């Protein structure tokens, strides 16, 4: 899948590949919503499964292990950012910050 050589955001030399997450906004949002709704072992299992499924999809597309690793790490970052964005929106709207508990999360 590598076409030409360039530098990625980390400054490492790498091949240019299509960025598979760019078309996966719905996946990122769905994962963030699901992780807000589940806790404990269920959340860990869901998260591992989502990351493994993404890695499997990327392998099917022809990405090498290094590309897969970086894409999954980027996916994890994007899901965390989406969760933070959703939390901030609820706070700004004056809504409950903790959607499951029905009250503001305590710090």
Phi, psi and omega in degrees: 000341178293133184247310178221167181263140178208195178240135178272184184297337179274359180083002180278145177285133181205167174281155178274127177231160174296142180272097186299335182285342183300331178259014185243035179301319180296322177297316180298313180295319180296317179296317179299315180296317180295318181292336174287334186267338181245156183219167176065217184298326179298321179292318179298315179297315179300313183297314179297319180295316180298316180293320179294319178298319178297315179300318178296318178299317181294322177297320178297326178285350178101011178289145176276172185301321179295315178298317180299314180303311182293321179294319179293320177297318177297319177300314180300319178297315181297322178294317178298318178296321178295320177296319178295319179297315180297318179297314180298320179297320179295319178296315180296326180280354181078010180277170177299135181282334180251101186296334182277320185278337180077017175212167180295135178297139180269144179254000000 
